[in-house]
Amino acid sequence: MEKLSAPIFNSRVKSGTVTKAEKWLGYLLGPAGVLLLNAVLATYLNEGHGLSEL
């Protein structure tokens, strides 16, 4: 349990406001993550591992 008390796991929000950098990060990375997941799943399904064999 000592590893869980490392500083990297201390990610509690300490401020009540969201900075511009955090807003832009969420605005850009959210949709990019969805597009990446879509591409990975489409490739997986098109390779014959999924529903394309039906």
ABEGO torsion letter per residue (X at the ends): XAAAABAAABABBABABBBAAAAAAAAAAAAAAAAAAAAAAAAAAAAGABAAAX
